[in-house]
Amino acid sequence: MSSLNLIPGAINDLIATVNDTHCFTKADRYGMMAAILDESTSEEERGCLDRLLRSFVKGRIHVCDELSSR
């Protein structure tokens, strides 16, 4: 099994981008998966990811087929 190494600030960038565009792109979903699986993710970052998921459940964020929003 290979280890995941997130780029510093990746979670904050992910959250900012998704909150701005209201869309989960494929790149965003892979980034979120990597962040969730990364054991070094802090409790604060996990809380931010949880809030992002709740926004998705509430319909504020939608899944997009685009690879990236940039």
DSSP file (Angstrom, degrees, kcal/mol; ACC not computed):
  #  RESIDUE AA STRUCTURE BP1 BP2  ACC     N-H-->O    O-->H-N    N-H-->O    O-->H-N    TCO  KAPPA ALPHA  PHI   PSI    X-CA   Y-CA   Z-CA
    1    1 A M              0   0    0      0, 0.0     2,-0.2     0, 0.0     0, 0.0   0.000 360.0 360.0 360.0 130.7    0.0    0.0    0.0
    2    2 A S        -     0   0    0      1,-0.1     2,-0.2     0, 0.0     0, 0.0  -0.542 360.0-119.6 -84.8 151.8    1.4    3.4   -1.0
    3    3 A S        -     0   0    0     -2,-0.2     2,-0.4    35,-0.0    35,-0.1  -0.596  19.6-129.0 -89.8 153.0    1.4    6.3    1.5
    4    4 A L        -     0   0    0     -2,-0.2     2,-0.5    33,-0.1    35,-0.1  -0.845  19.1-171.4-100.8 134.9   -0.4    9.5    0.8
    5    5 A N        -     0   0    0     -2,-0.4     2,-0.2    33,-0.1    30,-0.1  -0.925  12.1-152.8-127.8 106.6    1.4   12.8    1.2
    6    6 A L        -     0   0    0     -2,-0.5     3,-0.1    28,-0.1    25,-0.0  -0.487  23.3-111.6 -76.7 146.4   -0.7   15.9    1.0
    7    7 A I    >   -     0   0    0     -2,-0.2     3,-2.4     1,-0.1     4,-0.3  -0.585  46.2 -95.8 -71.3 135.8    0.7   19.2   -0.2
    8    8 A P  T 3  S+     0   0    0      0, 0.0    -1,-0.1     0, 0.0    -3,-0.0  -0.317 112.5  17.1 -55.3 132.0    0.8   21.6    2.7
    9    9 A G  T 3> S+     0   0    0     -3,-0.1     4,-2.3     3,-0.0     5,-0.2   0.421  88.1 123.2  86.1  -0.8   -2.3   23.8    2.5
   10   10 A A  H <> S+     0   0    0     -3,-2.4     4,-2.6     1,-0.2     5,-0.2   0.879  71.9  50.4 -62.8 -39.1   -4.1   21.4    0.2
   11   11 A I  H  > S+     0   0    0     -4,-0.3     4,-2.6     2,-0.2    -1,-0.2   0.927 111.1  48.2 -66.8 -44.0   -7.1   21.0    2.5
   12   12 A N  H  > S+     0   0    0      1,-0.2     4,-2.5     2,-0.2    -2,-0.2   0.910 113.2  48.5 -62.1 -41.6   -7.5   24.8    2.9
   13   13 A D  H  X S+     0   0    0     -4,-2.3     4,-2.6     2,-0.2     5,-0.2   0.912 111.0  50.8 -63.4 -42.7   -7.3   25.2   -0.9
   14   14 A L  H  X S+     0   0    0     -4,-2.6     4,-2.5     2,-0.2     5,-0.2   0.940 112.5  45.6 -59.3 -49.2   -9.8   22.5   -1.4
   15   15 A I  H  X S+     0   0    0     -4,-2.6     4,-2.5     1,-0.2     5,-0.2   0.913 113.7  49.1 -63.7 -43.7  -12.3   24.0    1.0
   16   16 A A  H  X S+     0   0    0     -4,-2.5     4,-1.8    -5,-0.2    -1,-0.2   0.914 113.1  47.1 -62.8 -43.3  -11.9   27.5   -0.4
   17   17 A T  H  X S+     0   0    0     -4,-2.6     4,-2.7     2,-0.2     5,-0.3   0.935 114.2  45.5 -65.1 -47.5  -12.3   26.3   -4.0
   18   18 A V  H  X S+     0   0    0     -4,-2.5     4,-2.5     1,-0.2     5,-0.4   0.900 113.3  50.1 -65.9 -40.6  -15.4   24.2   -3.3
   19   19 A N  H  < S+     0   0    0     -4,-2.5    -1,-0.2    -5,-0.2    -2,-0.2   0.854 114.2  46.4 -64.8 -33.3  -17.0   26.9   -1.2
   20   20 A D  H  < S+     0   0    0     -4,-1.8    -2,-0.2    -5,-0.2    -1,-0.2   0.909 124.2  29.9 -74.0 -43.7  -16.3   29.4   -4.0
   21   21 A T  H  < S-     0   0    0     -4,-2.7    -2,-0.2     2,-0.2    -3,-0.2   0.653  90.3-139.7 -92.4 -17.2  -17.6   27.3   -6.9
   22   22 A H     <  +     0   0    0     -4,-2.5    40,-2.0    -5,-0.3     2,-0.4   0.815  69.0 109.6  58.5  32.2  -20.2   25.2   -5.0
   23   23 A C  E     -a   62   0A   0     -5,-0.4     2,-0.8    -6,-0.2    40,-0.2  -0.998  64.0-145.2-143.2 132.8  -19.0   22.3   -7.1
   24   24 A F  E     -a   63   0A   0     38,-3.3    40,-2.7    -2,-0.4     2,-0.1  -0.871  27.1-166.7 -93.4 106.9  -17.0   19.1   -6.3
   25   25 A T     >  -     0   0    0     -2,-0.8     4,-2.3    38,-0.2    42,-0.2  -0.338  37.5-100.4 -82.8 174.0  -14.9   18.4   -9.3
   26   26 A K  H  > S+     0   0    0     40,-2.6     4,-2.3     1,-0.2     5,-0.2   0.911 126.2  51.1 -61.1 -41.8  -13.1   15.1   -9.9
   27   27 A A  H  > S+     0   0    0     40,-2.2     4,-2.3    39,-0.3    -1,-0.2   0.897 109.2  51.2 -62.9 -39.8   -9.9   16.6   -8.6
   28   28 A D  H  > S+     0   0    0     39,-0.2     4,-2.5     2,-0.2    -1,-0.2   0.904 109.3  50.4 -62.7 -41.6  -11.7   17.9   -5.5
   29   29 A R  H  X S+     0   0    0     -4,-2.3     4,-2.3     2,-0.2    -2,-0.2   0.902 111.5  47.0 -66.5 -40.5  -13.1   14.5   -4.8
   30   30 A Y  H  X S+     0   0    0     -4,-2.3     4,-2.4     2,-0.2    -1,-0.2   0.895 112.6  50.8 -66.9 -38.7   -9.7   12.8   -5.1
   31   31 A G  H  X S+     0   0    0     -4,-2.3     4,-2.2     2,-0.2    -2,-0.2   0.901 110.9  48.2 -63.4 -41.1   -8.1   15.5   -2.9
   32   32 A M  H  X S+     0   0    0     -4,-2.5     4,-2.5     2,-0.2    -2,-0.2   0.903 110.6  51.3 -66.5 -41.1  -10.8   15.0   -0.3
   33   33 A M  H  X S+     0   0    0     -4,-2.3     4,-2.2     1,-0.2    -2,-0.2   0.924 110.8  48.4 -61.2 -44.0  -10.3   11.2   -0.4
   34   34 A A  H  X S+     0   0    0     -4,-2.4     4,-1.2     1,-0.2    -1,-0.2   0.902 111.8  49.9 -62.9 -40.6   -6.6   11.7    0.1
   35   35 A A  H  < S+     0   0    0     -4,-2.2     6,-0.2     1,-0.2    -2,-0.2   0.891 111.1  48.6 -66.0 -39.4   -7.2   14.1    3.0
   36   36 A I  H  < S+     0   0    0     -4,-2.5    -1,-0.2     1,-0.2    -2,-0.2   0.884 114.4  45.7 -67.7 -38.2   -9.6   11.7    4.7
   37   37 A L  H  < S+     0   0    0     -4,-2.2     2,-0.6    -5,-0.2    -1,-0.2   0.660  89.6  99.2 -80.4 -15.6   -7.2    8.8    4.3
   38   38 A D    ><  -     0   0    0     -4,-1.2     3,-1.5    -5,-0.2   -33,-0.1  -0.617  61.3-157.5 -76.3 117.0   -4.2   10.8    5.5
   39   39 A E  T 3  S+     0   0    0     -2,-0.6    -1,-0.2     1,-0.3    -4,-0.0   0.656  87.8  64.2 -70.9 -14.9   -3.7    9.9    9.2
   40   40 A S  T 3  S+     0   0    0      2,-0.0    -1,-0.3    -5,-0.0     2,-0.2   0.459  71.1 121.7 -88.9   0.1   -1.8   13.1    9.8
   41   41 A T    <   -     0   0    0     -3,-1.5    -6,-0.0    -6,-0.2    -5,-0.0  -0.458  65.3-123.4 -63.5 128.7   -4.8   15.3    9.1
   42   42 A S     >  -     0   0    0     -2,-0.2     4,-2.5     1,-0.1     5,-0.2  -0.208  15.9-111.5 -72.2 164.0   -5.5   17.4   12.1
   43   43 A E  H  > S+     0   0    0      1,-0.2     4,-2.3     2,-0.2     5,-0.1   0.877 119.8  53.9 -61.6 -38.0   -8.8   17.4   14.0
   44   44 A E  H  > S+     0   0    0      2,-0.2     4,-1.9     1,-0.2    -1,-0.2   0.920 109.7  46.7 -63.3 -43.7   -9.4   21.0   12.8
   45   45 A E  H  > S+     0   0    0      2,-0.2     4,-2.3     1,-0.2    -2,-0.2   0.896 111.0  52.0 -65.8 -40.0   -8.9   19.9    9.2
   46   46 A R  H  X S+     0   0    0     -4,-2.5     4,-2.4     1,-0.2    -1,-0.2   0.888 107.6  52.9 -62.9 -38.2  -11.2   16.9    9.7
   47   47 A G  H  X S+     0   0    0     -4,-2.3     4,-2.2     2,-0.2    -1,-0.2   0.899 108.5  50.1 -62.6 -40.5  -13.9   19.2   11.1
   48   48 A C  H  X S+     0   0    0     -4,-1.9     4,-2.0     2,-0.2    -2,-0.2   0.903 110.6  49.3 -63.6 -42.1  -13.6   21.4    8.0
   49   49 A L  H  X S+     0   0    0     -4,-2.3     4,-2.2     2,-0.2    -2,-0.2   0.886 109.1  52.9 -65.0 -38.5  -14.0   18.4    5.8
   50   50 A D  H  X S+     0   0    0     -4,-2.4     4,-2.3     2,-0.2    -2,-0.2   0.913 108.5  49.7 -62.2 -42.7  -17.0   17.3    7.8
   51   51 A R  H  X S+     0   0    0     -4,-2.2     4,-2.0     1,-0.2    -1,-0.2   0.879 109.2  52.8 -63.8 -37.1  -18.6   20.7    7.3
   52   52 A L  H  X S+     0   0    0     -4,-2.0     4,-1.6     2,-0.2    -1,-0.2   0.914 109.3  48.4 -63.6 -42.9  -17.9   20.5    3.6
   53   53 A L  H  X S+     0   0    0     -4,-2.2     4,-2.5     1,-0.2    -2,-0.2   0.887 108.8  53.4 -64.7 -38.9  -19.6   17.1    3.4
   54   54 A R  H  X S+     0   0    0     -4,-2.3     4,-2.3     1,-0.2    -1,-0.2   0.886 105.8  54.0 -63.3 -37.6  -22.6   18.5    5.3
   55   55 A S  H  <>S+     0   0    0     -4,-2.0     5,-2.4     2,-0.2     6,-0.9   0.886 109.0  49.4 -62.0 -38.2  -22.9   21.3    2.8
   56   56 A F  H ><5S+     0   0    0     -4,-1.6     3,-1.4     4,-0.2    -2,-0.2   0.934 110.4  49.3 -64.8 -46.7  -23.0   18.6    0.1
   57   57 A V  H 3<5S+     0   0    0     -4,-2.5    -2,-0.2     1,-0.3    -1,-0.2   0.872 109.6  52.5 -61.5 -37.2  -25.7   16.7    1.9
   58   58 A K  T 3<5S-     0   0    0     -4,-2.3    -1,-0.3    -5,-0.2    -2,-0.2   0.506 118.7-112.2 -78.8  -3.8  -27.8   19.9    2.3
   59   59 A G  T < 5S+     0   0    0     -3,-1.4    -3,-0.2    -4,-0.3    -2,-0.1   0.573  86.1 117.6  87.4   9.6  -27.5   20.6   -1.4
   60   60 A R  S   <S+     0   0    0     -5,-2.4     2,-0.4    -6,-0.2    -4,-0.2   0.716  77.1  43.4 -79.6 -20.7  -25.3   23.6   -1.2
   61   61 A I  S    S-     0   0    0     -6,-0.9     2,-0.3    -5,-0.1   -38,-0.2  -0.975  74.9-158.8-127.1 139.4  -22.5   21.9   -3.2
   62   62 A H  E     -a   23   0A   0    -40,-2.0   -38,-3.3    -2,-0.4     2,-0.4  -0.838  22.3-111.9-118.9 154.5  -23.0   19.8   -6.3
   63   63 A V  E     -a   24   0A   0     -2,-0.3     2,-0.3   -40,-0.2   -38,-0.2  -0.727  34.6-164.4 -84.0 130.0  -20.9   17.1   -7.9
   64   64 A C        -     0   0    0    -40,-2.7   -38,-0.0    -2,-0.4   -41,-0.0  -0.872  24.0-139.1-114.9 148.6  -19.5   18.1  -11.3
   65   65 A D        +     0   0    0     -2,-0.3   -40,-0.1   -40,-0.1    -1,-0.1   0.511  69.0 114.3 -82.1  -5.3  -18.1   15.9  -14.0
   66   66 A E        -     0   0    0      1,-0.1   -40,-2.6   -42,-0.1   -39,-0.3  -0.317  68.5-135.8 -66.4 149.7  -15.3   18.4  -14.7
   67   67 A L  S    S-     0   0    0      1,-0.3   -40,-2.2   -42,-0.2     2,-0.3   0.908  83.1  -7.7 -70.5 -43.0  -11.7   17.4  -13.9
   68   68 A S        -     0   0    0    -42,-0.1    -1,-0.3   -41,-0.1   -44,-0.0  -0.986  52.8-134.7-152.5 155.2  -10.9   20.7  -12.3
   69   69 A S              0   0    0     -2,-0.3    -1,-0.0     1,-0.2    -2,-0.0   0.485 360.0 360.0 -90.4  -2.6  -12.5   24.2  -11.9
   70   70 A R              0   0    0      0, 0.0    -1,-0.2     0, 0.0     0, 0.0   0.414 360.0 360.0-102.6 360.0   -9.2   25.9  -12.8
